[in-house]
Amino acid sequence: MNYSNLTRPARIIAAILLTAASAASLATPRSETRSLAGLATPARVVTDHWGVPHIQAATARDAFFLQGYTAAGDRLWQIDLWRKRGLGRLSASFGATFVAQDRAARLFLYRGSMAAEWAAYPADSKGWTEAFAAGINAYIDEVSAGRRALPPEFALTGSAPEHWTADDIVRIRSNALVANLGNEVARARSLCLGGAKWEPIRIAIEPRHSVRLPEGLDPCSVPAAVLSDYLLATAPVSFDGQRVAAASAMQLLTAFNASAADEGSNNWVVDAAHSATGRPILANDPHRAHGVPSLRSVVHLDAPGLHLIGAGEPALPGIAFGHNADVAWGLTIFGIDQEDLYGLALMSPDTYRFRGKTRALTSVVERIEVKGEAARTVTLRFSHLGPVIWSDATHAFAVRSVWAEPGASGYFNAAWMFGVRDAAEFDAASRHWGTPPLNFVYADRRGTIGWRAAGFTPVRNNWDGLLPVPGDGSHEWHGLMPASLLPAVRNPAKGWIATANEMNLPPDFPNETRHVGYEWADRSRIDRIGAVLGAKPTFDLADAMALQTDQVSPLALRTTALLHGLSGDTPDQIAALALLSRWDGGEQIDSAAAALFEVWSQRHLRHATVAAVVPATAQPAFTNPALGAVVTTLADPGTLLGSHPETTRRAILLGSLGDAWAETARLLGPEPARWRWGDLHVARFVPAVATVAGATLRAQLEMAPLQVGGSASTPMATGMGGAGFDVMSGASVRMVLDVGEWDNSMFINTPGQSGNPFSAHYRDLYPLWAAGQYVPLVFSPAAVEREAESIVSFTPS
């Protein structure tokens, strides 16, 4: 890989790590034998030099048992926190400040029939999940007995890990990304404030569609704080005392929508005819908010009837993406709208109007244990639509989500894919998918490649899902759309398929009647990926890795194209125009133009556009417009820029650009030749619990800051959040798969495979990730043995 655009420390560290790993591969692996209660037959876990556990067992049940045991060994604090957050059990471990979050989380637990839930998954999946949970519990028992160390985060917080059940895992829904509740509320607030005409500046609607105000909805009836419980239920755990508050509801909603927009993914697959290997190549790099430990863990399961390797959330059995012996697959978010906000007219505190009659709310009283205090009793209320998240004396709001459907546990339907033998079987398996909604690309050893959009899709017969609707019976879902009606492609003539969360419904797809979704990511990443894939007759693994770390932004080029032909009025404007006119859109860390562009586009251009054209009364709903929507408006303003659009556009562009030049000079100094994007764009990975740690432990928990290139609009997505330019989201895992010659495959996971801050694999992959480097993803028994760092042999106890 090309190191030229990396910081010198990152280059040095990456080179040292790769050299050390090469030397370590020649050493004899460490060996250990353990007796393990709950294991039925002897088994092994071979951990390679990159911290990947390769689990070798005599039965699938024991493989999943050891996956749970190993996940607890590597990530006990992380998965225990995942379970407590999802089940609403944080207060029992951390105190009364978490009662509100626990109550919110319990609103969104699956509360339907568990028999129906398990029936929605493969027949073996419940047994696998019970084994996985038993493996976690076995490790916890060893910790309790003093045979394994308690991770330091538990001592720091005065808490202890809890035992798991299989039902715990599938009942939790809040780990799956669904859409578009936040934008429904933001759009209602915009319409209430008179911003309907200017909505195209805030967010793009695709395919072309006229948003219709649902009959019976007063957009001003939607409170700004209506999503407080929803945001709290889906929020990460914070130990710094900050909680969702109604007073900051609009700011929180804006931040929520912005972070969701930046959390995309890339995947693509190239067929054998267009691959330099003569075999398909599949690449995937899902983007989510970064964390410590990594959101995902890479694992290899090898047992009779079960052979797969890939990445998934460490609290779930199996993998979400990767490959088995015959088929590879990757995923990105597909824009199905899987939730709706309903307004209820209350007839009394416990009843609401439905189809001209009175219908009762269901109240559930639950006891929340509180550390060091008496337990709290909370009341959860549910309509026939779903949980009530806000109410006053006369109105309430409820959420209907596919989360409530059997089979909607996030990523759990990957179990259907574990044993597929070819592309046709994979396509059939993907039709079971519930949440989150996904673009699957896949390839089999025979050379077939394909794409399938997947996910539970509500049937809305008379509205589009873009605004809240009355819950009086006039806007009911009519079941779920058959999965076969979602789009799919097999072996396209061009020889490749790529997705990046863009609007990829086919031109003839009847979205005006099916209302699958209207809100998608900007096309910047997919345009760059498509341009690169289409420009070469053949594509190899190195090309795939280079494209995953590509830092060219078509959105930046679309934006700077607006400046063509303009001349500045001030020295700052003239200098800024000169710098950006020479720029190729590359957002490398040493780019001065990238630094100026990001300061301009993030801090000035969007807000200047809103200030110039949106009425002041509506501007509170436009605090964070999508850059792509703003650029599209400026490029083709129609009537949105008033009666003199050219004059208004020139004033917006030059005024904001001059202000951006001045701010960049304040941030990076007066000499543009010394400006570097990397000086602003820094990865700072800090675990939530570090905020309550002492200086020594905090230093052990945190990652050293590293400069990173790219942005949210480059294939190497490095999304920002908050007031600054720090990297907040992107690809923790990147994976490139050589279909059929699996040992050639490569991956990276940041900051490391382990969640133990004292493990060698806690941060070892972090500088490699920042440097755009990869490590082997070995699969064959011989390659696993060759890369072994340690081998633990387990015998049943």
N, C-alpha and C positions, 0 to 999 in steps of 0.2 A: 504493500500500500504506500501511497505518497505521504511522506511526513512533512512536506514543505510548509503546510499551512498550520502547523501545530506549534504550541509553545515549546521552547527548548526543554524545560523540565519534563513535560509530558512525553516528548520524544525519547529522552534519556531513560525515564522510568519504564516506558513501554519496551525499549530495546533490552534493558536489563532483565525484565520479567520474562521476555521471550527466550533470551539466552539461558536464564536460569532454568526455565521449564525444559528446554532441550537437554540440558545437562542432567536434570532430575529424571528424565525419561530413561536414562541409562542406569539409574540406581535401582537396587532391590527394594520393592515396596515394603512398607511396614506391615506386619501381620499381627492379628489379634484373634482370639477365640472368645466368644461370649455365650453364656447360657441365657436363653430368653424365654420367659414365660409367655404363653399365648401362641408361640410358633409351633406349627404342626410337624414340619419336616426340616432337615438341615438346609441352610441357605447361606448366601454370601452377599456382601455389599462391597463392591470394588469402587473406591473413590479415585477419580483420575486427578491429574495435576491441576485441573481447573475447578475442582470441587464438585464435579458432577457425580452423583451416586449411580452406579450401575448395579441394579438389584437383580440377583440371579436366584431363582427359587424353583422348587419342584412343583408348585401349584400356583395358579393365579391368586388364590386366596392369600397364600403366604407372601406373594409379591406385593399385594396391596397392604398387607399387615406391615411389612417392612418399609413400604413407602411412608405410611403413617409414622412409624417409629423413627425413620430417618428424618422426616420433615420436622418432627418434634426435636430431634437432636440438633438440627441446623437452625430451626426457626421457631422455637417454642414460644418465645415472647410474642412474636408477630402473629402466629396463628391463634394463640390464646386471646390476644387482643381482638383479632378478627371475629372470633366466636362471641366474645363478651359484647362487643359493639353490635354485632348483628342480632343477637338475642335480647339485647337490652339488659345486660348484666354488668355494666361498668360500675354502677354505684356500689355494688357489693364488694368490689375490690378497691375502689378509688375514692369513695365518699359521695356526699350529698350534692356536690356541684354537677354530678352527672345524672341526676334524677330526670331532668327534662329530656336529656338525650336518650336515656333508657326508655322513657315513655314514648318518645317519637319513634324509636326503632321498633318497638313492639306493635305500633300501628301498621307496619309494613311487613311483618312476618307472614308467611303463608299460614292460613288458618283453615284451609279446606281439608278434605279427607286425605289422610296419609296413605290409605290404600290406593286412592286414585292417583296420588302423587307418585308413588313407587311404580304403579302400573304404566305410567307415562314413559318410563325409562326401560332399558334392556332388562331382561329377566334376571341376569346375574348381578345387576348393579347394586341392589340393596345388600347382597352378601359381600360384594367388594367394599362397599362403603362401611359396613359393619366391621370388616377386617381392618380397614384404614383407621377408623376411630379406635378400634382395640389396640392398634399399634401405637397411636398417640398416647393412649392411656397407659400402655405398658412402659413407655418412656417416662411419663409423669410418675408412675409408681416407683421407678428406679430413682428418680430425683427425690421423691419423698423418703425413700429408704436410705438416701445418702450415697447411692452408687453412682449417680451422675450429678454434675454440678448444676445448681440452680442459676439460670442466667441472671446477670447482675441487675437487669431492669426490674425484676421482681423484688429484689432486696431494696432497690432504690425507691420503689413505690409501696413497699410494705404489703405486697400482694402475693398470691400463689396461683399456679395454674389449676384449672378445673378439668374434670373428666368430660369426655365427649360421648355423644350418641350419633348414630347415622342420621337420625331425624334432624338433629341440630344442623347438619351440613346443608341439607336440601331445603329446610324451612327458611333459611336466610336468603333474602332476595336483594338486599340493598347493595350487593357487590356488582350487580349487572347494570350496565349503562342502558337506559331507555330514554326516549324523547317524546314530547317536547314541552313539558309542563312549564319550564322556566320561560320559554318564549311565548307561550300562551298568555302568561300573566304580563310579561313585558309589552306584548302587543295590545292587550286590553288597556294597560295604563297609557300607552301611546294614543290609542283611539279616544280614551276619556279626555286626554289633554289636548285633543284637536290635531294630532299628528298623523292622521291617516294618509294624507296626500304624500307625506314625506317618508313613509315607511320603507320605500326602496333604498333610502340612504342608510337605514338601520340594519337591515338584513335582506338578503336576496331570497326570492321565492322562485323555486324551480320544480317542475316545468312551469312555464308561464301560466299564471293563474290569478284571478281576481279574488282577493280575500272577501268573504261575505260575513257580515255580522249576523250571528245566529238569531233567529226570531226569539224574542223574549229575553235577550241578554242586554242589560245595561252595563257597558264596560266600566262605568264609574262605580258599579257595585262591587267590583273586585278589589278587595283591600290590598294595599301595598305589602302588608305583612302576611298575606294569605299562605305563603309557602314556608313560613318559619319552621313549622314542624317537619315538613318535607326536607328542607335544607339541613335541618339538624339530624334527621334520620340518615341522610346520605353523606354527612360530613365525616371527615377523618377525626380520629380521637386527638384532642388537644389537651396538653397538660399545663398550659400557660394561663388558664383562667378565662380565656376568651370563649364566649358562647354566642350562639345566634340570638339576637335581640330584635324585637319588633321595631325599635327606633332606627335600626340600620337596615331594615328589610330591603329597600330598593338597592342600596349599595351591595348587600350580600347577593341579591338576585343578579345584579349586573356582573359581579365577580363570578358567580356560578355559571351564567351563560357564557361568559368569556372563556373560562377554563374549559368548559365542555367543547367550545368551538376549537380550541387549540389541541384537544386530545383526539387526534386522528390516528391513522395507521397507513402503511403501504403494504401491498403484496403484489406479486406478479409471477407468472409462470411462462416459460419459453419452451416451445416444443422441440423435439429431437432434431428436426430439420433446420432449425435456427440456432441450435446449440453447438458450440465447438466440441462438446464431449460426445455428440451423437445420442445424448439422452436428455430428457427434460431437465430444466433447472428451475427450482422454485425458491423464491425469496419472500421473507416476511419480517416486518419490524413494527409490531403494534406499539402505539404511542399512548401513554397514560401519564398521570402525574408521577413524578419521580419520588422515590422514598428510600429510606434505609430501614430495614433491608429492601432489596428489590421487590417490586410487586410480584414478580414471577420467579419460579425456580425451574431449572432444567433437571430432568430425571429420566432414567432409562430403566424400563421394566422388562425382564426376560424370564418367561416361564412358559410351560407348554400351553399353546393356544393364545399366548399374550406376548407380543414382542413389539415394543414401541418406545420411542424416545422423543422428547420435545419439552415444551415449556407450558406451565400452567400455574394457577395460584396454589401456593404450597398448602393451603387448607382444604384442597379438593383432591380426590383420588384421580390418578391418571394424568393426562396432559390435555391442553386445549388446542395446541397446534404443534406440528412436527411431522413424524412419519412412523409407520409400522414397517414390516418387511416388504410391503408391496405398494403402498400409496403414501404420498406426501400431501400435506394440506397446510394452508395458511389462511389468516383471517384479517379482515378490517371491518369497521363499523359500517353498516348499510342503513340508510336513513328512514327506516320504518318508524312511523309515529305510533308508539305503543302505550300511550297514556293520555288521559283527558281529565280536565278539571270541571267539576259540575257544581253549579250553584243550587242550593236547596232553599225553598221557602218554608220556614218553620211555622207550623201551626201551634206548637207548644215547644217547650224545651226538648221534648223527646219524640216529636212527630214532625213530619214534613208532607207537603202536598205532592202527590204522585198520581197522574192521570185522573185528576179531579176528585181524588179521595185522599184520606189521611193514611199515611204509612208510618209505622213506628221505626225509630232508630233502635239499634241493638246496643246495649251497654255491656261492657265487659270490665269487671273490676279486677285489677291485678295488684299483687303485692310486690313492691320493689325493695329488695334488701339493700341496706345502706351501711357501709362500713363505719363502725364506731357510733352508730345512732340507731334509733328505732326505725323499723321498716316503714316505708311510705305506701299508702294506698292510692292508686290512681285509677281513673275511669277512662276507658277507651270507648269511643262511640263509632259505630259503623252504620252506613246506609246500605241499601241493596247494591249500590255501586262500588262501595269500598270505604276506606277509613275517612272519618271526618277530621279534617286538619285545621279548621277554623270555624268559629261560630260566634254570633252575638244573640241578642234577644229575638231577632226576626229572620236571620239568614245563617246559613252554614255552607261550607264548601267541602266537597268530598273528592277523592281521587279514584278514578277507575284506571287500573293498570293491568297489563298482562301478567304482572307479578302474581296476581291472585289466581291465575290459572294453574291447574295441575300440569307439571312438566316444565315450569318456567324458571326453575332454579338456574342461576347464572352459570353458564359454561358447562353445566352438568351433562347436557345432552351430547357432549363429546364422547360419552361412553358408547354411543351408537357407532362411532367411527373406529374404535380401537381395533376391531378385527376385520375391517373391510379388506377385500382381496383385489379389487380393481376399481376403475373410475365409476362404473355403473353402480357398484355397491356403495361407493362413497356418496354419489349423488342421491341415492335412495336414503342413506343414513342422514344426510343433511336436511331432509324434509321433516325430520322430527324436531329440528332446532327451535328453541323457545326464545331465550334471551342470552345476551343482548342480540339485536338484529345484526346480521353479519353478511359480508361478501366472503364466500369461500372460493379460493382458487385451489386446484388440486391437479395431481399428475400421478399416473401409475407407471409401473415398470414396462408396460407394453407400449408406452409412448403417448397415451391419451392424455389431453389436458382439458380443463374445464373451469367454468365459473358458475356458481349457484348463489343467488340471493336467498337468505334464510332468516326465519324468525316469525314468531306469532304476529299476525297482522289483523287488527280489528276491522270488522266490516261496519263502516259508517255509511248508511244509505243516503243521508240527507244533510251532511255537513262535512267540512274538510279537515277538522281537527286543529285548526290554527288559532282558535280562540276558545275560552271557556264556554260552556253551554249550560242551559237550564237542566236541572235534574228532575223535571216534572214528567218524564216519560216521552218527551218529544224528540230526544236525541239519544236513544238507546243503541248500544252495540247489538249487532245481529250475528253474534258468534265470531269465529275467526275464519279468515279467508283460507281456502285450501292452499297448502304449500306449493302445489303444482302450478298455481297461477303466478307465482313470483318468477322473475326472469332468470334465464340460464343460457349458457353458451357451451358448446362442446367443439373442440378442434377448429377454431376459426382459421380462415384462410391466411390471415396475416402472420400466424404462427406464434402469437403471444397474447396474453390477457393480463391486464393490470387494473388495480383499483386503489383509490386513495380517498375514500369517503366522499367522492364527488357525486353529482347527480348522474347516475349511469343507467337510469331507466331507458329502455329502447324507445326510439321515436314513436313507435306505434303502440306503446304501452298505454292502456286507457286509465291514466291516473285521475282524470276528472270524475270517473265513476268509482274507482277503487280507493282513491285517497290513501295510497300507501305512505306518502310523505312528501313534504315540500321544502324541507330545510336540510341543506347539505353543506359540505365543506367547499371552500373556494377551489377552483380548478388548478391552482398553481402547482401543487405537487404532482398531480396526474399529468399535467401538460409537460412538465420536465421529464417525468418517467417515460411517457409515451414518445417524446422526442428522442430520447436516448435509445430506447428499445427499437424504435423505427429506423434509426440512422445506421445500424450495423447489420450486415448480412448474417453474422453469427455472434453469439454471446457466450461468454464463459463465466466461471465462478468468480474470477477476479473482477470482471466487469460488473457482476451482480453486487459484490461488496463495494466497489467504487460508486455504484449508483445509490446504494443505501446510505452512503456518506457524502453524497453530492450536495453542494451548498449553493447552487444557482437557484434564484427565485424568479420565475416568470411573473409573479405578482409584482415584484419590485420593478421589473422591466416594463410592465403595463403602466405602473404608476409614473415612472420617470418619463415614459413616452408622452405624458401629458405636458411635459416641459418643452418639448421640441418646438422651436420657433419663437420661444419667449426670450425677451431680453430683460435683464434686471434693472431696477431703479436705484438700488443701493449697492455699496461695495459688498455687503454680505450676500445679497441675492446674486450678484454677478459671480462671486467666487463659488457659491453653492451650485449654480447652474453649470459652471465649468467643470467642477469635480464630478457631478452626476452624469454629465454628457459623455464622459470617457469611461463610464462604468459598464461592466458586462453582466451585472446582476449577481455576481459571486459574493456570498457573505462569509468569506474566510476571516479568520481572526485578525489577520494583519491588514484588513481593508479599511481605509479611511472612508471611502464612499459608503460602505455598508454601515459604518457607525453613523454617518450623517443621515442616511436614508432611514434607519430605524428610529433615530430621534425625531426626524421629521414626520414619518408615517404614524408612529405610536403616540407621540406627544403633541403634535401640532396640526397636521393635515386634516385628520378626521374631525377634530374638535373645531377647527376653523370652518370647515364645511358646515357643520351643524349650526355654529353661531351665525353664519352668514345667511342661511336660507331657512332654517326651521324656526317657526315662531317661538318667542321666548317662553310662552306658556307651555309649550310641548317639549322644550329642551330637556327637562328632567328625565324624560323617557329615552333620550338619545345620548346618554353619557358614554356609551362604549359601542359606537356603530362598527360594524364589520368593515375592515379596510377594503376588501373586494367590492362590497356594495357601494362604498363611497367612490372608489375609482370608477366603477361602472357608471355611476351617476354623473361624475365629472366628465367622463368620456362622451356620454350621450345624454345631456342634461334634460332634453325635452323642455317641459315647463317648470321643472323643479328649481331651477336657478333664477327664476323670475323673468322679467321682460327683456333683460340685457344679459343673457347667459354667458357670452364670451367675456364681457367686462367683469362679471361676477367671478367667473372661473379664474381669470388672470389674477384678480385681487386675492382670491383664496390661495392659489398656488404660490404666488410670489411672497405674499405676506407671511404665510406659514413657513415657507422655505427660509426666508431671512431670519425668522425667529428661531428656527431649528439650528441654523448655522451659529447663531449667538449662543444657544444653549449648549451645543456640542463643544464650542470653545470653552465654556465655563466648566464642562465636565472633563474635557480631555486636554485643555490647554490651548494657547493661542496659535500654535503651529500646526496647521492641517497635515503636514507631512509626517507628524508624529501621532496622528490619530490612529487608533486600532480598535476595531469592533470587539476584539477579545478583551480589551480593558473594561468594557461595559458588560459583556455577555459572559457571565461566569456561572458555572455549575457549583452550587453550594448544597450538598446533601447533608441534611441535619435531621436525625430522627426526632419525633415529637417528644419523647421522654427526655431528650438531652436538656430541655429547658429547666428541668428540676434536678439535674445532676451537678455535682461539684466539678471544679475545674479539671481535675485529673481524669475522672471518668468521662466527662463531656468531651475532652480531647480524644479519648479512645473511641467514643461513639460516632463522632462527626467525621466527615470526609474533608480533606484539604480542598480549598477552592481550586478549580481548574478552568481555564479559559476554553470556550467552545465556540465553534463557528455555527453557521446556519441560522435559521429562524423558524417560525411556525409555517412558513410558506415554501421552505426548501425540502427536498426529499429527506435529507437529514434534519428531521423536524426537531427544533429546540425551542419550544414555546415558552413564552414569558408570562409573568403574572405579577399582580401588585403594582406598585408605583415605579419599580425599577426595570432593569433589563436582565435580571438573573434568570437562568434556565429553570423552569418549573415543570416542564413536561417534555416528553419525547419517547424514544425507543429505549427501554431498559434492556430488552432482548432484541438482538438482530440475528437472523438465521438465514443461511443460504444452503440449499439442499441439492446434492447431485443424485437425482432419482435413479435408484438401482445400484449405484456405486456409493453406498451410503457413507463409507468411511472418509470420502473426500469432502463431506459436508463441514461447514464452519458455523460458529456462533460466537456471541458475546453476551454477557449479562452483567449489568452494573448495579451496585458497586462490586458485588461478589455473590457467590452461591450461598454463603453462610450468613446467618443473622447473629452469630456469636461474635461480639466485638473483639474477642481475644483469639479468634481463629485466623489462620493464615489466609482463609478464603473469604474473609469479611470484606476486604477492600482490594484484593489483588487484581480484579478485572477492571477496576475503575479507571486507572490511567490508560489501559489498553482501549477501553471504550472511548475515552476522550480523544485518543489518538487515531480512532478509526480502524483499530486492529481487531482481529478475530482469532479464535483458538479452535482446535479440532473438536468436532462432534462425532466421536467414534461410536460404532455400532456393532461391528462383528466381534465375536469372542476374542479373536487374536489381537485385534486393535485395542480392545479394552484392556487386555492383559499387558500389552505393550505400554499403554499410557497410565498404568496403575500407580498411584501414589501410596495407597493403603488398601489392605484387604481385611475385612472383618468377617470371620466365619461364625455363623450362628448355629447353635444346637438347641433343640427344644428343651425347655425346663419342665 
